[in-house]
Amino acid sequence: MEGSRRVTEGDTTLGIAMHVDDVSQILRLADLYVTDVAESDFIDWQGGGPDDWPGLSEHHEQ
């Protein structure tokens, strides 16, 4: 899906996020509580940081 990012723990896919808030929710559902996903050392953002969501602005304009 354009604008989405996969959330993984090791080789396991926990879910697909469309927004940084989705990352928090997916981690919470996996019992991985992270207070601030944007600043956490626990998260390794690949393909851009927590503010980089390709296609996000197009999704919100519809």
PDBQT receptor file of N, H, CA, C and O in Angstrom, charges set to zero:
ATOM      1  N   MET A   1       0.825  -1.185   0.000  1.00  0.00    +0.000 N 
ATOM      2  CA  MET A   1       0.000   0.000   0.000  1.00  0.00    +0.000 C 
ATOM      3  C   MET A   1       0.871   1.251   0.000  1.00  0.00    +0.000 C 
ATOM      4  O   MET A   1       1.786   1.364   0.815  1.00  0.00    +0.000 OA
ATOM      5  N   GLU A   2       0.601   2.181  -0.894  1.00  0.00    +0.000 N 
ATOM      6  H   GLU A   2      -0.143   2.089  -1.556  1.00  0.00    +0.000 HD
ATOM      7  CA  GLU A   2       1.378   3.408  -0.939  1.00  0.00    +0.000 C 
ATOM      8  C   GLU A   2       1.153   4.217   0.333  1.00  0.00    +0.000 C 
ATOM      9  O   GLU A   2       0.020   4.386   0.784  1.00  0.00    +0.000 OA
ATOM     10  N   GLY A   3       2.249   4.714   0.905  1.00  0.00    +0.000 N 
ATOM     11  H   GLY A   3       3.169   4.576   0.539  1.00  0.00    +0.000 HD
ATOM     12  CA  GLY A   3       2.153   5.512   2.127  1.00  0.00    +0.000 C 
ATOM     13  C   GLY A   3       2.169   4.698   3.396  1.00  0.00    +0.000 C 
ATOM     14  O   GLY A   3       2.111   5.261   4.489  1.00  0.00    +0.000 OA
ATOM     15  N   SER A   4       2.248   3.376   3.280  1.00  0.00    +0.000 N 
ATOM     16  H   SER A   4       2.296   2.918   2.392  1.00  0.00    +0.000 HD
ATOM     17  CA  SER A   4       2.247   2.538   4.477  1.00  0.00    +0.000 C 
ATOM     18  C   SER A   4       3.661   2.076   4.802  1.00  0.00    +0.000 C 
ATOM     19  O   SER A   4       4.560   2.106   3.961  1.00  0.00    +0.000 OA
ATOM     20  N   ARG A   5       3.825   1.651   6.041  1.00  0.00    +0.000 N 
ATOM     21  H   ARG A   5       3.095   1.627   6.724  1.00  0.00    +0.000 HD
ATOM     22  CA  ARG A   5       5.112   1.116   6.486  1.00  0.00    +0.000 C 
ATOM     23  C   ARG A   5       4.857  -0.139   7.306  1.00  0.00    +0.000 C 
ATOM     24  O   ARG A   5       3.918  -0.210   8.099  1.00  0.00    +0.000 OA
ATOM     25  N   ARG A   6       5.707  -1.115   7.096  1.00  0.00    +0.000 N 
ATOM     26  H   ARG A   6       6.470  -1.058   6.452  1.00  0.00    +0.000 HD
ATOM     27  CA  ARG A   6       5.594  -2.372   7.834  1.00  0.00    +0.000 C 
ATOM     28  C   ARG A   6       6.250  -2.206   9.193  1.00  0.00    +0.000 C 
ATOM     29  O   ARG A   6       7.332  -1.629   9.302  1.00  0.00    +0.000 OA
ATOM     30  N   VAL A   7       5.595  -2.710  10.229  1.00  0.00    +0.000 N 
ATOM     31  H   VAL A   7       4.716  -3.179  10.141  1.00  0.00    +0.000 HD
ATOM     32  CA  VAL A   7       6.132  -2.692  11.588  1.00  0.00    +0.000 C 
ATOM     33  C   VAL A   7       6.539  -4.121  11.913  1.00  0.00    +0.000 C 
ATOM     34  O   VAL A   7       5.711  -5.031  11.902  1.00  0.00    +0.000 OA
ATOM     35  N   THR A   8       7.828  -4.309  12.203  1.00  0.00    +0.000 N 
ATOM     36  H   THR A   8       8.501  -3.570  12.211  1.00  0.00    +0.000 HD
ATOM     37  CA  THR A   8       8.332  -5.653  12.462  1.00  0.00    +0.000 C 
ATOM     38  C   THR A   8       9.070  -5.716  13.790  1.00  0.00    +0.000 C 
ATOM     39  O   THR A   8       9.533  -4.709  14.325  1.00  0.00    +0.000 OA
ATOM     40  N   GLU A   9       9.159  -6.919  14.291  1.00  0.00    +0.000 N 
ATOM     41  H   GLU A   9       8.783  -7.737  13.856  1.00  0.00    +0.000 HD
ATOM     42  CA  GLU A   9      10.036  -7.234  15.419  1.00  0.00    +0.000 C 
ATOM     43  C   GLU A   9      10.855  -8.432  14.961  1.00  0.00    +0.000 C 
ATOM     44  O   GLU A   9      10.348  -9.552  14.886  1.00  0.00    +0.000 OA
ATOM     45  N   GLY A  10      12.099  -8.191  14.661  1.00  0.00    +0.000 N 
ATOM     46  H   GLY A  10      12.510  -7.282  14.721  1.00  0.00    +0.000 HD
ATOM     47  CA  GLY A  10      12.930  -9.243  14.075  1.00  0.00    +0.000 C 
ATOM     48  C   GLY A  10      12.382  -9.586  12.699  1.00  0.00    +0.000 C 
ATOM     49  O   GLY A  10      12.207  -8.700  11.861  1.00  0.00    +0.000 OA
ATOM     50  N   ASP A  11      12.112 -10.858  12.460  1.00  0.00    +0.000 N 
ATOM     51  H   ASP A  11      12.255 -11.577  13.140  1.00  0.00    +0.000 HD
ATOM     52  CA  ASP A  11      11.564 -11.301  11.173  1.00  0.00    +0.000 C 
ATOM     53  C   ASP A  11      10.044 -11.359  11.166  1.00  0.00    +0.000 C 
ATOM     54  O   ASP A  11       9.444 -11.738  10.161  1.00  0.00    +0.000 OA
ATOM     55  N   THR A  12       9.417 -10.987  12.276  1.00  0.00    +0.000 N 
ATOM     56  H   THR A  12       9.905 -10.680  13.093  1.00  0.00    +0.000 HD
ATOM     57  CA  THR A  12       7.961 -11.068  12.402  1.00  0.00    +0.000 C 
ATOM     58  C   THR A  12       7.309  -9.730  12.072  1.00  0.00    +0.000 C 
ATOM     59  O   THR A  12       7.664  -8.703  12.649  1.00  0.00    +0.000 OA
ATOM     60  N   THR A  13       6.361  -9.744  11.149  1.00  0.00    +0.000 N 
ATOM     61  H   THR A  13       6.072 -10.579  10.681  1.00  0.00    +0.000 HD
ATOM     62  CA  THR A  13       5.592  -8.547  10.840  1.00  0.00    +0.000 C 
ATOM     63  C   THR A  13       4.465  -8.418  11.859  1.00  0.00    +0.000 C 
ATOM     64  O   THR A  13       3.635  -9.316  12.002  1.00  0.00    +0.000 OA
ATOM     65  N   LEU A  14       4.449  -7.293  12.563  1.00  0.00    +0.000 N 
ATOM     66  H   LEU A  14       5.123  -6.564  12.447  1.00  0.00    +0.000 HD
ATOM     67  CA  LEU A  14       3.421  -7.040  13.573  1.00  0.00    +0.000 C 
ATOM     68  C   LEU A  14       2.198  -6.360  12.979  1.00  0.00    +0.000 C 
ATOM     69  O   LEU A  14       1.088  -6.527  13.485  1.00  0.00    +0.000 OA
ATOM     70  N   GLY A  15       2.389  -5.593  11.909  1.00  0.00    +0.000 N 
ATOM     71  H   GLY A  15       3.290  -5.457  11.498  1.00  0.00    +0.000 HD
ATOM     72  CA  GLY A  15       1.279  -4.900  11.278  1.00  0.00    +0.000 C 
ATOM     73  C   GLY A  15       1.766  -3.912  10.242  1.00  0.00    +0.000 C 
ATOM     74  O   GLY A  15       2.966  -3.762  10.011  1.00  0.00    +0.000 OA
ATOM     75  N   ILE A  16       0.810  -3.242   9.623  1.00  0.00    +0.000 N 
ATOM     76  H   ILE A  16      -0.165  -3.364   9.811  1.00  0.00    +0.000 HD
ATOM     77  CA  ILE A  16       1.089  -2.226   8.616  1.00  0.00    +0.000 C 
ATOM     78  C   ILE A  16       0.551  -0.898   9.145  1.00  0.00    +0.000 C 
ATOM     79  O   ILE A  16      -0.609  -0.800   9.544  1.00  0.00    +0.000 OA
ATOM     80  N   ALA A  17       1.406   0.115   9.143  1.00  0.00    +0.000 N 
ATOM     81  H   ALA A  17       2.349   0.035   8.820  1.00  0.00    +0.000 HD
ATOM     82  CA  ALA A  17       1.041   1.436   9.665  1.00  0.00    +0.000 C 
ATOM     83  C   ALA A  17       0.867   2.418   8.515  1.00  0.00    +0.000 C 
ATOM     84  O   ALA A  17       1.611   2.390   7.535  1.00  0.00    +0.000 OA
ATOM     85  N   MET A  18      -0.124   3.283   8.652  1.00  0.00    +0.000 N 
ATOM     86  H   MET A  18      -0.729   3.306   9.448  1.00  0.00    +0.000 HD
ATOM     87  CA  MET A  18      -0.348   4.360   7.687  1.00  0.00    +0.000 C 
ATOM     88  C   MET A  18       0.034   5.710   8.284  1.00  0.00    +0.000 C 
ATOM     89  O   MET A  18       0.053   6.724   7.585  1.00  0.00    +0.000 OA
ATOM     90  N   HIS A  19       0.338   5.717   9.582  1.00  0.00    +0.000 N 
ATOM     91  H   HIS A  19       0.322   4.894  10.150  1.00  0.00    +0.000 HD
ATOM     92  CA  HIS A  19       0.653   6.952  10.301  1.00  0.00    +0.000 C 
ATOM     93  C   HIS A  19       1.470   6.569  11.523  1.00  0.00    +0.000 C 
ATOM     94  O   HIS A  19       1.417   5.426  11.977  1.00  0.00    +0.000 OA
ATOM     95  N   VAL A  20       2.224   7.518  12.056  1.00  0.00    +0.000 N 
ATOM     96  H   VAL A  20       2.267   8.447  11.687  1.00  0.00    +0.000 HD
ATOM     97  CA  VAL A  20       3.062   7.244  13.221  1.00  0.00    +0.000 C 
ATOM     98  C   VAL A  20       2.222   6.763  14.410  1.00  0.00    +0.000 C 
ATOM     99  O   VAL A  20       2.701   5.959  15.210  1.00  0.00    +0.000 OA
ATOM    100  N   ASP A  21       0.988   7.234  14.538  1.00  0.00    +0.000 N 
ATOM    101  H   ASP A  21       0.599   7.887  13.888  1.00  0.00    +0.000 HD
ATOM    102  CA  ASP A  21       0.122   6.760  15.623  1.00  0.00    +0.000 C 
ATOM    103  C   ASP A  21      -0.212   5.281  15.482  1.00  0.00    +0.000 C 
ATOM    104  O   ASP A  21      -0.406   4.586  16.480  1.00  0.00    +0.000 OA
ATOM    105  N   ASP A  22      -0.278   4.797  14.238  1.00  0.00    +0.000 N 
ATOM    106  H   ASP A  22      -0.121   5.361  13.428  1.00  0.00    +0.000 HD
ATOM    107  CA  ASP A  22      -0.514   3.372  14.010  1.00  0.00    +0.000 C 
ATOM    108  C   ASP A  22       0.633   2.537  14.559  1.00  0.00    +0.000 C 
ATOM    109  O   ASP A  22       0.419   1.436  15.067  1.00  0.00    +0.000 OA
ATOM    110  N   VAL A  23       1.850   3.062  14.457  1.00  0.00    +0.000 N 
ATOM    111  H   VAL A  23       2.023   3.956  14.044  1.00  0.00    +0.000 HD
ATOM    112  CA  VAL A  23       3.016   2.341  14.976  1.00  0.00    +0.000 C 
ATOM    113  C   VAL A  23       2.848   2.121  16.479  1.00  0.00    +0.000 C 
ATOM    114  O   VAL A  23       3.073   1.016  16.972  1.00  0.00    +0.000 OA
ATOM    115  N   SER A  24       2.457   3.155  17.201  1.00  0.00    +0.000 N 
ATOM    116  H   SER A  24       2.274   4.053  16.800  1.00  0.00    +0.000 HD
ATOM    117  CA  SER A  24       2.230   3.034  18.647  1.00  0.00    +0.000 C 
ATOM    118  C   SER A  24       1.184   1.981  18.945  1.00  0.00    +0.000 C 
ATOM    119  O   SER A  24       1.366   1.157  19.841  1.00  0.00    +0.000 OA
ATOM    120  N   GLN A  25       0.086   2.000  18.200  1.00  0.00    +0.000 N 
ATOM    121  H   GLN A  25      -0.062   2.669  17.472  1.00  0.00    +0.000 HD
ATOM    122  CA  GLN A  25      -1.013   1.046  18.416  1.00  0.00    +0.000 C 
ATOM    123  C   GLN A  25      -0.560  -0.383  18.128  1.00  0.00    +0.000 C 
ATOM    124  O   GLN A  25      -0.850  -1.295  18.903  1.00  0.00    +0.000 OA
ATOM    125  N   ILE A  26       0.139  -0.578  17.035  1.00  0.00    +0.000 N 
ATOM    126  H   ILE A  26       0.375   0.162  16.406  1.00  0.00    +0.000 HD
ATOM    127  CA  ILE A  26       0.616  -1.918  16.672  1.00  0.00    +0.000 C 
ATOM    128  C   ILE A  26       1.568  -2.448  17.736  1.00  0.00    +0.000 C 
ATOM    129  O   ILE A  26       1.477  -3.614  18.120  1.00  0.00    +0.000 OA
ATOM    130  N   LEU A  27       2.478  -1.608  18.215  1.00  0.00    +0.000 N 
ATOM    131  H   LEU A  27       2.552  -0.661  17.903  1.00  0.00    +0.000 HD
ATOM    132  CA  LEU A  27       3.414  -2.037  19.258  1.00  0.00    +0.000 C 
ATOM    133  C   LEU A  27       2.680  -2.346  20.559  1.00  0.00    +0.000 C 
ATOM    134  O   LEU A  27       3.013  -3.311  21.246  1.00  0.00    +0.000 OA
ATOM    135  N   ARG A  28       1.683  -1.530  20.899  1.00  0.00    +0.000 N 
ATOM    136  H   ARG A  28       1.413  -0.746  20.340  1.00  0.00    +0.000 HD
ATOM    137  CA  ARG A  28       0.905  -1.769  22.129  1.00  0.00    +0.000 C 
ATOM    138  C   ARG A  28       0.179  -3.108  22.045  1.00  0.00    +0.000 C 
ATOM    139  O   ARG A  28       0.157  -3.867  23.014  1.00  0.00    +0.000 OA
ATOM    140  N   LEU A  29      -0.414  -3.397  20.887  1.00  0.00    +0.000 N 
ATOM    141  H   LEU A  29      -0.396  -2.780  20.100  1.00  0.00    +0.000 HD
ATOM    142  CA  LEU A  29      -1.128  -4.667  20.714  1.00  0.00    +0.000 C 
ATOM    143  C   LEU A  29      -0.192  -5.866  20.799  1.00  0.00    +0.000 C 
ATOM    144  O   LEU A  29      -0.621  -6.975  21.118  1.00  0.00    +0.000 OA
ATOM    145  N   ALA A  30       1.089  -5.639  20.514  1.00  0.00    +0.000 N 
ATOM    146  H   ALA A  30       1.437  -4.738  20.255  1.00  0.00    +0.000 HD
ATOM    147  CA  ALA A  30       2.099  -6.702  20.621  1.00  0.00    +0.000 C 
ATOM    148  C   ALA A  30       2.755  -6.711  22.004  1.00  0.00    +0.000 C 
ATOM    149  O   ALA A  30       3.760  -7.388  22.218  1.00  0.00    +0.000 OA
ATOM    150  N   ASP A  31       2.172  -5.946  22.944  1.00  0.00    +0.000 N 
ATOM    151  H   ASP A  31       1.355  -5.396  22.770  1.00  0.00    +0.000 HD
ATOM    152  CA  ASP A  31       2.705  -5.821  24.310  1.00  0.00    +0.000 C 
ATOM    153  C   ASP A  31       4.113  -5.233  24.328  1.00  0.00    +0.000 C 
ATOM    154  O   ASP A  31       4.931  -5.578  25.181  1.00  0.00    +0.000 OA
ATOM    155  N   LEU A  32       4.386  -4.341  23.377  1.00  0.00    +0.000 N 
ATOM    156  H   LEU A  32       3.722  -4.061  22.684  1.00  0.00    +0.000 HD
ATOM    157  CA  LEU A  32       5.654  -3.618  23.317  1.00  0.00    +0.000 C 
ATOM    158  C   LEU A  32       5.325  -2.140  23.510  1.00  0.00    +0.000 C 
ATOM    159  O   LEU A  32       5.030  -1.429  22.549  1.00  0.00    +0.000 OA
ATOM    160  N   TYR A  33       5.377  -1.701  24.725  1.00  0.00    +0.000 N 
ATOM    161  H   TYR A  33       5.617  -2.279  25.505  1.00  0.00    +0.000 HD
ATOM    162  CA  TYR A  33       4.959  -0.334  25.050  1.00  0.00    +0.000 C 
ATOM    163  C   TYR A  33       6.116   0.640  24.871  1.00  0.00    +0.000 C 
ATOM    164  O   TYR A  33       7.155   0.522  25.521  1.00  0.00    +0.000 OA
ATOM    165  N   VAL A  34       5.915   1.602  23.982  1.00  0.00    +0.000 N 
ATOM    166  H   VAL A  34       5.071   1.698  23.455  1.00  0.00    +0.000 HD
ATOM    167  CA  VAL A  34       6.898   2.636  23.700  1.00  0.00    +0.000 C 
ATOM    168  C   VAL A  34       6.205   3.970  23.923  1.00  0.00    +0.000 C 
ATOM    169  O   VAL A  34       5.196   4.260  23.280  1.00  0.00    +0.000 OA
ATOM    170  N   THR A  35       6.737   4.784  24.827  1.00  0.00    +0.000 N 
ATOM    171  H   THR A  35       7.557   4.549  25.349  1.00  0.00    +0.000 HD
ATOM    172  CA  THR A  35       6.107   6.055  25.176  1.00  0.00    +0.000 C 
ATOM    173  C   THR A  35       6.109   7.037  24.014  1.00  0.00    +0.000 C 
ATOM    174  O   THR A  35       5.079   7.646  23.722  1.00  0.00    +0.000 OA
ATOM    175  N   ASP A  36       7.231   7.200  23.358  1.00  0.00    +0.000 N 
ATOM    176  H   ASP A  36       8.067   6.706  23.596  1.00  0.00    +0.000 HD
ATOM    177  CA  ASP A  36       7.344   8.155  22.257  1.00  0.00    +0.000 C 
ATOM    178  C   ASP A  36       8.046   7.473  21.095  1.00  0.00    +0.000 C 
ATOM    179  O   ASP A  36       9.274   7.396  21.070  1.00  0.00    +0.000 OA
ATOM    180  N   VAL A  37       7.271   6.975  20.125  1.00  0.00    +0.000 N 
ATOM    181  H   VAL A  37       6.273   7.038  20.145  1.00  0.00    +0.000 HD
ATOM    182  CA  VAL A  37       7.871   6.210  19.029  1.00  0.00    +0.000 C 
ATOM    183  C   VAL A  37       8.825   7.050  18.191  1.00  0.00    +0.000 C 
ATOM    184  O   VAL A  37       9.777   6.513  17.625  1.00  0.00    +0.000 OA
ATOM    185  N   ALA A  38       8.593   8.342  18.102  1.00  0.00    +0.000 N 
ATOM    186  H   ALA A  38       7.820   8.779  18.561  1.00  0.00    +0.000 HD
ATOM    187  CA  ALA A  38       9.456   9.210  17.295  1.00  0.00    +0.000 C 
ATOM    188  C   ALA A  38      10.845   9.365  17.899  1.00  0.00    +0.000 C 
ATOM    189  O   ALA A  38      11.809   9.599  17.169  1.00  0.00    +0.000 OA
ATOM    190  N   GLU A  39      10.965   9.240  19.209  1.00  0.00    +0.000 N 
ATOM    191  H   GLU A  39      10.183   9.049  19.801  1.00  0.00    +0.000 HD
ATOM    192  CA  GLU A  39      12.243   9.450  19.896  1.00  0.00    +0.000 C 
ATOM    193  C   GLU A  39      12.851   8.172  20.479  1.00  0.00    +0.000 C 
ATOM    194  O   GLU A  39      13.934   8.219  21.061  1.00  0.00    +0.000 OA
ATOM    195  N   SER A  40      12.183   7.056  20.332  1.00  0.00    +0.000 N 
ATOM    196  H   SER A  40      11.303   7.018  19.859  1.00  0.00    +0.000 HD
ATOM    197  CA  SER A  40      12.623   5.811  20.960  1.00  0.00    +0.000 C 
ATOM    198  C   SER A  40      13.847   5.207  20.288  1.00  0.00    +0.000 C 
ATOM    199  O   SER A  40      13.932   5.168  19.060  1.00  0.00    +0.000 OA
ATOM    200  N   ASP A  41      14.792   4.737  21.091  1.00  0.00    +0.000 N 
ATOM    201  H   ASP A  41      14.723   4.769  22.089  1.00  0.00    +0.000 HD
ATOM    202  CA  ASP A  41      15.946   3.994  20.584  1.00  0.00    +0.000 C 
ATOM    203  C   ASP A  41      15.552   2.560  20.225  1.00  0.00    +0.000 C 
ATOM    204  O   ASP A  41      16.304   1.852  19.555  1.00  0.00    +0.000 OA
ATOM    205  N   PHE A  42      14.375   2.140  20.674  1.00  0.00    +0.000 N 
ATOM    206  H   PHE A  42      13.764   2.714  21.218  1.00  0.00    +0.000 HD
ATOM    207  CA  PHE A  42      13.860   0.793  20.419  1.00  0.00    +0.000 C 
ATOM    208  C   PHE A  42      13.488   0.622  18.940  1.00  0.00    +0.000 C 
ATOM    209  O   PHE A  42      13.505  -0.491  18.414  1.00  0.00    +0.000 OA
ATOM    210  N   ILE A  43      13.154   1.730  18.283  1.00  0.00    +0.000 N 
ATOM    211  H   ILE A  43      13.141   2.634  18.710  1.00  0.00    +0.000 HD
ATOM    212  CA  ILE A  43      12.654   1.681  16.907  1.00  0.00    +0.000 C 
ATOM    213  C   ILE A  43      13.752   2.066  15.924  1.00  0.00    +0.000 C 
ATOM    214  O   ILE A  43      14.436   3.075  16.095  1.00  0.00    +0.000 OA
ATOM    215  N   ASP A  44      13.904   1.248  14.899  1.00  0.00    +0.000 N 
ATOM    216  H   ASP A  44      13.348   0.428  14.760  1.00  0.00    +0.000 HD
ATOM    217  CA  ASP A  44      14.853   1.516  13.816  1.00  0.00    +0.000 C 
ATOM    218  C   ASP A  44      14.033   1.889  12.582  1.00  0.00    +0.000 C 
ATOM    219  O   ASP A  44      13.528   1.018  11.873  1.00  0.00    +0.000 OA
ATOM    220  N   TRP A  45      13.907   3.189  12.336  1.00  0.00    +0.000 N 
ATOM    221  H   TRP A  45      14.317   3.896  12.912  1.00  0.00    +0.000 HD
ATOM    222  CA  TRP A  45      13.135   3.681  11.190  1.00  0.00    +0.000 C 
ATOM    223  C   TRP A  45      13.952   3.447   9.925  1.00  0.00    +0.000 C 
ATOM    224  O   TRP A  45      15.081   3.925   9.817  1.00  0.00    +0.000 OA
ATOM    225  N   GLN A  46      13.392   2.722   8.977  1.00  0.00    +0.000 N 
ATOM    226  H   GLN A  46      12.474   2.334   9.064  1.00  0.00    +0.000 HD
ATOM    227  CA  GLN A  46      14.073   2.462   7.715  1.00  0.00    +0.000 C 
ATOM    228  C   GLN A  46      13.281   3.108   6.582  1.00  0.00    +0.000 C 
ATOM    229  O   GLN A  46      12.052   3.045   6.558  1.00  0.00    +0.000 OA
ATOM    230  N   GLY A  47      13.988   3.721   5.653  1.00  0.00    +0.000 N 
ATOM    231  H   GLY A  47      14.987   3.772   5.672  1.00  0.00    +0.000 HD
ATOM    232  CA  GLY A  47      13.329   4.383   4.537  1.00  0.00    +0.000 C 
ATOM    233  C   GLY A  47      12.807   5.763   4.887  1.00  0.00    +0.000 C 
ATOM    234  O   GLY A  47      11.988   6.323   4.158  1.00  0.00    +0.000 OA
ATOM    235  N   GLY A  48      13.272   6.316   5.998  1.00  0.00    +0.000 N 
ATOM    236  H   GLY A  48      13.937   5.862   6.590  1.00  0.00    +0.000 HD
ATOM    237  CA  GLY A  48      12.838   7.639   6.452  1.00  0.00    +0.000 C 
ATOM    238  C   GLY A  48      12.463   7.584   7.916  1.00  0.00    +0.000 C 
ATOM    239  O   GLY A  48      12.266   6.505   8.477  1.00  0.00    +0.000 OA
ATOM    240  N   GLY A  49      12.366   8.743   8.532  1.00  0.00    +0.000 N 
ATOM    241  H   GLY A  49      12.527   9.619   8.077  1.00  0.00    +0.000 HD
ATOM    242  CA  GLY A  49      12.052   8.818   9.958  1.00  0.00    +0.000 C 
ATOM    243  C   GLY A  49      10.560   8.795  10.236  1.00  0.00    +0.000 C 
ATOM    244  O   GLY A  49       9.762   8.528   9.338  1.00  0.00    +0.000 OA
ATOM    245  N   PRO A  50      10.181   9.073  11.471  1.00  0.00    +0.000 N 
ATOM    246  CA  PRO A  50       8.775   9.003  11.868  1.00  0.00    +0.000 C 
ATOM    247  C   PRO A  50       7.887  10.044  11.193  1.00  0.00    +0.000 C 
ATOM    248  O   PRO A  50       6.662   9.919  11.221  1.00  0.00    +0.000 OA
ATOM    249  N   ASP A  51       8.478  11.058  10.593  1.00  0.00    +0.000 N 
ATOM    250  H   ASP A  51       9.473  11.160  10.570  1.00  0.00    +0.000 HD
ATOM    251  CA  ASP A  51       7.690  12.076   9.887  1.00  0.00    +0.000 C 
ATOM    252  C   ASP A  51       7.633  11.834   8.386  1.00  0.00    +0.000 C 
ATOM    253  O   ASP A  51       7.037  12.629   7.658  1.00  0.00    +0.000 OA
ATOM    254  N   ASP A  52       8.234  10.765   7.917  1.00  0.00    +0.000 N 
ATOM    255  H   ASP A  52       8.717  10.120   8.508  1.00  0.00    +0.000 HD
ATOM    256  CA  ASP A  52       8.302  10.478   6.484  1.00  0.00    +0.000 C 
ATOM    257  C   ASP A  52       7.306   9.378   6.112  1.00  0.00    +0.000 C 
ATOM    258  O   ASP A  52       7.582   8.190   6.278  1.00  0.00    +0.000 OA
ATOM    259  N   TRP A  53       6.155   9.793   5.611  1.00  0.00    +0.000 N 
ATOM    260  H   TRP A  53       5.931  10.758   5.476  1.00  0.00    +0.000 HD
ATOM    261  CA  TRP A  53       5.105   8.862   5.200  1.00  0.00    +0.000 C 
ATOM    262  C   TRP A  53       4.741   9.167   3.748  1.00  0.00    +0.000 C 
ATOM    263  O   TRP A  53       3.831   9.958   3.504  1.00  0.00    +0.000 OA
ATOM    264  N   PRO A  54       5.430   8.559   2.780  1.00  0.00    +0.000 N 
ATOM    265  CA  PRO A  54       5.147   8.829   1.367  1.00  0.00    +0.000 C 
ATOM    266  C   PRO A  54       3.673   8.596   1.049  1.00  0.00    +0.000 C 
ATOM    267  O   PRO A  54       3.097   7.563   1.392  1.00  0.00    +0.000 OA
ATOM    268  N   GLY A  55       3.082   9.588   0.383  1.00  0.00    +0.000 N 
ATOM    269  H   GLY A  55       3.550  10.427   0.104  1.00  0.00    +0.000 HD
ATOM    270  CA  GLY A  55       1.679   9.459  -0.003  1.00  0.00    +0.000 C 
ATOM    271  C   GLY A  55       0.701   9.873   1.074  1.00  0.00    +0.000 C 
ATOM    272  O   GLY A  55      -0.506   9.883   0.828  1.00  0.00    +0.000 OA
ATOM    273  N   LEU A  56       1.186  10.223   2.282  1.00  0.00    +0.000 N 
ATOM    274  H   LEU A  56       2.166  10.215   2.481  1.00  0.00    +0.000 HD
ATOM    275  CA  LEU A  56       0.280  10.543   3.381  1.00  0.00    +0.000 C 
ATOM    276  C   LEU A  56      -0.573  11.760   3.077  1.00  0.00    +0.000 C 
ATOM    277  O   LEU A  56      -1.777  11.748   3.331  1.00  0.00    +0.000 OA
ATOM    278  N   SER A  57       0.030  12.813   2.538  1.00  0.00    +0.000 N 
ATOM    279  H   SER A  57       1.009  12.823   2.332  1.00  0.00    +0.000 HD
ATOM    280  CA  SER A  57      -0.747  14.031   2.271  1.00  0.00    +0.000 C 
ATOM    281  C   SER A  57      -1.824  13.759   1.225  1.00  0.00    +0.000 C 
ATOM    282  O   SER A  57      -2.918  14.318   1.308  1.00  0.00    +0.000 OA
ATOM    283  N   GLU A  58      -1.529  12.910   0.245  1.00  0.00    +0.000 N 
ATOM    284  H   GLU A  58      -0.641  12.456   0.177  1.00  0.00    +0.000 HD
ATOM    285  CA  GLU A  58      -2.530  12.585  -0.766  1.00  0.00    +0.000 C 
ATOM    286  C   GLU A  58      -3.697  11.836  -0.154  1.00  0.00    +0.000 C 
ATOM    287  O   GLU A  58      -4.840  12.044  -0.560  1.00  0.00    +0.000 OA
ATOM    288  N   HIS A  59      -3.436  10.961   0.821  1.00  0.00    +0.000 N 
ATOM    289  H   HIS A  59      -2.508  10.791   1.151  1.00  0.00    +0.000 HD
ATOM    290  CA  HIS A  59      -4.491  10.186   1.465  1.00  0.00    +0.000 C 
ATOM    291  C   HIS A  59      -5.413  11.090   2.266  1.00  0.00    +0.000 C 
ATOM    292  O   HIS A  59      -6.624  10.869   2.277  1.00  0.00    +0.000 OA
ATOM    293  N   HIS A  60      -4.868  12.113   2.944  1.00  0.00    +0.000 N 
ATOM    294  H   HIS A  60      -3.885  12.292   2.934  1.00  0.00    +0.000 HD
ATOM    295  CA  HIS A  60      -5.681  12.989   3.767  1.00  0.00    +0.000 C 
ATOM    296  C   HIS A  60      -6.493  13.986   2.960  1.00  0.00    +0.000 C 
ATOM    297  O   HIS A  60      -7.502  14.494   3.452  1.00  0.00    +0.000 OA
ATOM    298  N   GLU A  61      -6.075  14.283   1.719  1.00  0.00    +0.000 N 
ATOM    299  H   GLU A  61      -5.256  13.871   1.320  1.00  0.00    +0.000 HD
ATOM    300  CA  GLU A  61      -6.789  15.255   0.909  1.00  0.00    +0.000 C 
ATOM    301  C   GLU A  61      -8.039  14.677   0.277  1.00  0.00    +0.000 C 
ATOM    302  O   GLU A  61      -8.903  15.434  -0.165  1.00  0.00    +0.000 OA
ATOM    303  N   GLN A  62      -8.161  13.368   0.221  1.00  0.00    +0.000 N 
ATOM    304  H   GLN A  62      -7.459  12.753   0.580  1.00  0.00    +0.000 HD
ATOM    305  CA  GLN A  62      -9.312  12.742  -0.429  1.00  0.00    +0.000 C 
ATOM    306  C   GLN A  62     -10.541  12.833   0.430  1.00  0.00    +0.000 C 
ATOM    307  O   GLN A  62     -11.606  12.355   0.037  1.00  0.00    +0.000 OA
TER     308      GLN A  62
